[in-house]
Amino acid sequence: MQFARIIGNVVCTRKDDKLVGTKLLMVQPVSLDGAPKGNQIVAVDAVGAGEGELVLVVAGSSARQTKRTEGNPVDATIMAIVDFIEKDGKVVFKKSADK
C-alpha cells in the first residue's frame, strides 16, 4: 500500500466490459509529509474518493482483491480514504485539517 493524493478524473467512453461502471482516478503517490513521490498513476476507485483526498492505493495482484475489482483487469485500486495518521504517538495528518 502507498499513500496518494487524488489529482484528477480519467474518463473513457470505451473500455473493457469488466470496467464498465468503474470510476477511474488519477493519483499522485506522496510521502508521509505530502510531497510528490514517483509517477502519477490511474487507479480504480473502490471507495468513493474525491479530488484532493489522501488515499491508500494498492497495486499489482492486490489491486484485484476488492469486491469492485475482483477478476477485473486492474493494476491499481484506491481501497481506503485516510482520515488521520498517527506516528510516534502524534497525529501527523488529519483529514479535517487537510488543505
VENMO-V319956 format. One record per backbone hydrogen bond with DSSP energy under -0.5 kcal/mol. NH is the residue of the N-H (numbers start at 1). CO is the residue of the C=O. If there is no record, write none. Layout:
BEGIN
nh,co
NH,CO
NH,CO
END
This chain:
BEGIN
nh,co
2,57
4,55
5,28
6,53
7,26
8,26
10,24
12,10
19,16
20,16
20,17
22,19
24,10
24,22
25,43
26,8
27,25
27,41
28,5
29,27
29,39
30,3
31,35
34,31
37,29
41,27
43,25
44,76
45,23
46,44
46,78
52,6
53,50
55,4
56,80
57,2
58,77
60,75
62,59
63,60
64,61
65,62
70,66
71,64
72,69
74,72
77,58
78,44
79,56
79,77
80,56
82,54
85,93
87,90
90,87
92,85
92,90
93,85
95,83
97,94
98,94
98,95
END
